[in-house]
Amino acid sequence: MPGTPAQTESLCPHCLRRVPARRIVAENSVYLEKSCPEHGDPGRVLLWKNSPWAYEEWCRPRVREDTNQNPVYPKDTGCPDYCGICANHQQATCSAILEVTDRCNMRCPVCFAGSKPEGGADPKLSRIEQMLHTILSSAGSCPIQLSGGEPTLRDDLPQIVALARKAGFDHIQVNTNGIRLALDSDYGQALKDAGTTDFFLQFDGLDDSVHLRIRGTGLLGLKLKAVERCAELKLGVILVPTLVRDVNENQVGPLIQFAKKWIPIVKGVHFQPMTFLGRYPAFPRNDDRILIPEILRAIEEQTGGEVRVENMLPAG
């Protein structure tokens, strides 16, 4: 077993108060324990299942190259209230996410943001330009992802891509459900012409039973058309499946095989376990969670060992 429990801080899931917490090892798994003076103990939260030693491997520190970089937030107002470049961390920004709208053209049952068509007013281009320069001054010319909501609801998204290029960003990714890409060929072309590098494409499975459960509607035809359109545009795609317990864990291997057939357009598959925020209706049980060790084992088993658990370790 690993050594002594790790002290840390967390938030109360009810009032979001900062509370002391600790990671403990029990039954060959890693849990987070915490307690709020007002709402009590919400119970152990499962972090890592059946492999505490591997958890230590995945938590090793990653040192930032530019140790003189100024923090965005002062030390006394840092984690866990803020996230980003701060004096308490040595990591560099691997990718910055810029939310350009709260609106979305779907109401996915699992949406961690709870986005909907009638979201708030979109930030103006002048405000987005300010945000781009803030990212550039604090994180440098890192990869940037334009997200939301659903960013393709903005007719001026190509202009935002162009602003990011002008500001000095070389890698500009659009995070999208792919619906507009599939239906509006001129829009995809405009995004390419403005300087879009690739698309981070929501893609949960290879049959509509999965999409019906996770997104509330059948989307496979539109997803396939979006990939085909990206191939025509010669723009890269990263497939992004949201993994939900008892819905699509069995599609990990088939999704990898699908991605292989679309090389070089499909650059990779980014598996995301469901996040229990936003539109999720209840506090999750530990059994509801899909954790990194389970995904790694599913990749190995469902590819017949073509990709192995030991092939996967975080950078640093």
FITORTI-495837 format. One record per residue (C-alpha): residue in three letters; z, y, x. Coordinates in steps of 0.1 Angstrom, whole numbers, padded with zeros to 4 digits, always signed. Layout:
AlaZYX
...
***
This chain:
Met+0000+0000+0000
Pro-0006+0036+0011
Gly+0024+0057+0023
Thr+0046+0081+0004
Pro+0036+0097-0029
Ala+0015+0128-0025
Gln+0030+0160-0040
Thr+0005+0183-0057
Glu+0002+0207-0087
Ser-0015+0202-0120
Leu-0017+0218-0155
Cys+0000+0209-0187
Pro-0027+0196-0210
His-0012+0215-0240
Cys-0002+0250-0227
Leu-0021+0250-0193
Arg+0011+0260-0175
Arg+0011+0252-0138
Val+0035+0222-0132
Pro+0045+0201-0102
Ala+0028+0167-0100
Arg+0026+0137-0077
Arg+0002+0109-0071
Ile+0018+0075-0071
Val+0006+0040-0065
Ala+0015+0013-0090
Glu-0001-0020-0099
Asn-0028-0015-0072
Ser-0040+0017-0088
Val-0034+0055-0083
Tyr-0018+0076-0111
Leu-0009+0113-0115
Glu+0025+0120-0129
Lys+0036+0154-0142
Ser+0060+0170-0166
Cys+0060+0203-0185
Pro+0094+0220-0193
Glu+0081+0228-0228
His+0059+0198-0237
Gly+0074+0171-0216
Asp+0057+0142-0199
Pro+0021+0134-0211
Gly+0022+0100-0194
Arg+0007+0087-0163
Val-0030+0097-0158
Leu-0051+0070-0141
Leu-0070+0084-0112
Trp-0082+0053-0093
Lys-0082+0017-0104
Asn-0076-0015-0083
Ser-0082+0001-0049
Pro-0055+0025-0036
Trp-0068+0022+0000
Ala-0103+0033-0010
Tyr-0087+0063-0027
Glu-0074+0075+0006
Glu-0109+0071+0021
Trp-0123+0093-0006
Cys-0097+0120-0002
Arg-0101+0126+0035
Pro-0104+0164+0043
Arg-0138+0180+0049
Val-0135+0209+0073
Arg-0156+0241+0067
Glu-0178+0252+0095
Asp-0173+0289+0090
Thr-0135+0292+0093
Asn-0137+0330+0092
Gln-0151+0331+0057
Asn-0132+0355+0035
Pro-0116+0340+0004
Val-0127+0350-0031
Tyr-0091+0345-0044
Pro-0058+0354-0027
Lys-0035+0325-0018
Asp-0008+0333-0044
Thr-0033+0330-0073
Gly-0052+0300-0061
Cys-0051+0264-0072
Pro-0051+0251-0098
Asp-0057+0284-0117
Tyr-0088+0292-0098
Cys-0114+0270-0081
Gly-0137+0281-0053
Ile-0136+0295-0018
Cys-0100+0302-0011
Ala-0075+0305+0017
Asn-0059+0272+0008
His-0090+0251+0014
Gln-0114+0244+0043
Gln-0143+0231+0024
Ala-0176+0250+0021
Thr-0195+0254-0012
Cys-0219+0224-0015
Ser-0235+0238-0047
Ala-0227+0269-0069
Ile-0231+0267-0106
Leu-0241+0298-0125
Glu-0238+0296-0163
Val-0265+0318-0178
Thr-0258+0311-0215
Asp-0231+0296-0237
Arg-0257+0285-0263
Cys-0272+0251-0267
Asn-0298+0235-0290
Met-0277+0204-0294
Arg-0242+0195-0306
Cys-0235+0164-0284
Pro-0203+0146-0294
Val-0192+0144-0258
Cys-0200+0179-0247
Phe-0172+0190-0223
Ala-0181+0227-0230
Gly-0183+0224-0268
Ser-0216+0244-0267
Lys-0235+0251-0299
Pro-0265+0271-0310
Glu-0245+0301-0321
Gly-0229+0308-0288
Gly-0219+0342-0275
Ala-0243+0369-0262
Asp-0261+0359-0230
Pro-0253+0378-0198
Lys-0279+0405-0190
Leu-0302+0402-0160
Ser-0283+0430-0143
Arg-0250+0410-0146
Ile-0266+0378-0134
Glu-0280+0397-0104
Gln-0244+0408-0096
Met-0232+0373-0099
Leu-0259+0360-0075
His-0249+0385-0049
Thr-0212+0376-0053
Ile-0220+0339-0047
Leu-0242+0349-0017
Ser-0215+0370-0001
Ser-0188+0344-0005
Ala-0206+0311-0001
Gly-0239+0320+0017
Ser-0273+0307+0007
Cys-0260+0274-0008
Pro-0279+0254-0034
Ile-0275+0270-0068
Gln-0276+0254-0102
Leu-0285+0274-0133
Ser-0265+0259-0162
Gly-0250+0266-0196
Gly-0250+0258-0224
Glu-0287+0249-0223
Pro-0303+0274-0199
Thr-0338+0268-0211
Leu-0329+0285-0244
Arg-0334+0317-0224
Asp-0370+0328-0224
Asp-0363+0349-0193
Leu-0350+0319-0173
Pro-0380+0322-0150
Gln-0370+0358-0142
Ile-0335+0345-0134
Val-0350+0320-0110
Ala-0370+0348-0094
Leu-0339+0369-0090
Ala-0322+0340-0072
Arg-0351+0336-0049
Lys-0352+0373-0042
Ala-0314+0373-0035
Gly-0320+0347-0008
Phe-0313+0313-0024
Asp-0337+0286-0012
His-0326+0257-0035
Ile-0326+0266-0072
Gln-0319+0238-0097
Val-0320+0240-0135
Asn-0295+0219-0154
Thr-0312+0209-0186
Asn-0313+0184-0215
Gly-0351+0184-0210
Ile-0361+0192-0246
Arg-0380+0224-0239
Leu-0396+0209-0207
Ala-0410+0181-0229
Leu-0423+0204-0257
Asp-0434+0235-0239
Ser-0457+0229-0209
Asp-0462+0266-0202
Tyr-0424+0271-0198
Gly-0422+0244-0172
Gln-0451+0260-0153
Ala-0434+0294-0154
Leu-0402+0279-0140
Lys-0422+0263-0111
Asp-0441+0295-0104
Ala-0408+0315-0103
Gly-0394+0292-0076
Thr-0375+0264-0093
Thr-0368+0236-0068
Asp-0359+0207-0092
Phe-0342+0197-0125
Phe-0308+0182-0131
Leu-0319+0162-0162
Gln-0295+0148-0187
Phe-0306+0111-0191
Asp-0280+0088-0205
Gly-0299+0055-0210
Leu-0331+0036-0216
Asp-0328+0030-0253
Asp-0320+0053-0283
Ser-0289+0034-0293
Val-0272+0051-0262
His-0286+0086-0271
Leu-0275+0082-0307
Arg-0239+0074-0296
Ile-0236+0100-0269
Arg-0259+0128-0281
Gly-0260+0123-0318
Thr-0298+0118-0320
Gly-0326+0097-0305
Leu-0339+0114-0274
Leu-0355+0088-0253
Gly-0391+0098-0261
Leu-0384+0134-0252
Lys-0366+0124-0220
Leu-0395+0103-0208
Lys-0419+0131-0216
Ala-0398+0155-0196
Val-0400+0132-0166
Glu-0437+0129-0170
Arg-0441+0167-0172
Cys-0421+0171-0140
Ala-0444+0147-0123
Glu-0474+0168-0135
Leu-0457+0199-0121
Lys-0447+0181-0089
Leu-0411+0192-0093
Gly-0382+0169-0084
Val-0358+0154-0110
Ile-0322+0141-0106
Leu-0313+0119-0135
Val-0278+0126-0149
Pro-0263+0099-0171
Thr-0230+0106-0187
Leu-0212+0073-0187
Val-0191+0065-0218
Arg-0168+0035-0221
Asp-0184+0007-0242
Val-0216+0026-0246
Asn-0238+0026-0215
Glu-0219+0012-0185
Asn-0244-0017-0186
Gln-0273+0007-0180
Val-0262+0017-0144
Gly-0285-0008-0128
Pro-0315-0003-0151
Leu-0313+0035-0146
Ile-0315+0030-0109
Gln-0345+0007-0113
Phe-0361+0033-0136
Ala-0355+0060-0110
Lys-0371+0038-0083
Lys-0403+0035-0103
Trp-0406+0073-0105
Ile-0401+0080-0067
Pro-0409+0106-0053
Ile-0405+0127-0084
Val-0371+0113-0092
Lys-0349+0121-0062
Gly-0317+0104-0073
Val-0293+0094-0101
His-0261+0114-0105
Phe-0236+0093-0126
Gln-0210+0114-0144
Pro-0181+0098-0161
Met-0173+0114-0195
Thr-0150+0144-0193
Phe-0124+0146-0219
Leu-0127+0183-0227
Gly-0146+0204-0252
Arg-0157+0185-0282
Tyr-0138+0153-0275
Pro-0114+0151-0304
Ala-0082+0135-0289
Phe-0061+0131-0258
Pro-0077+0102-0238
Arg-0061+0069-0231
Asn-0063+0056-0195
Asp-0085+0027-0209
Asp-0110+0053-0221
Arg-0117+0066-0186
Ile-0145+0054-0163
Leu-0135+0058-0127
Ile-0154+0060-0094
Pro-0144+0024-0083
Glu-0158+0010-0116
Ile-0191+0029-0111
Leu-0194+0017-0075
Arg-0188-0019-0086
Ala-0213-0015-0114
Ile-0239-0002-0090
Glu-0235-0032-0067
Glu-0234-0058-0094
Gln-0262-0044-0116
Thr-0286-0040-0086
Gly-0279-0075-0073
Gly-0263-0061-0042
Glu-0293-0039-0033
Val-0268-0010-0032
Arg-0233-0020-0021
Val-0199-0004-0025
Glu-0195+0001+0012
Asn-0228+0021+0013
Met-0210+0049-0007
Leu-0185+0072+0010
Pro-0180+0109+0006
Ala-0193+0133+0033
Gly-0168+0147+0057
***
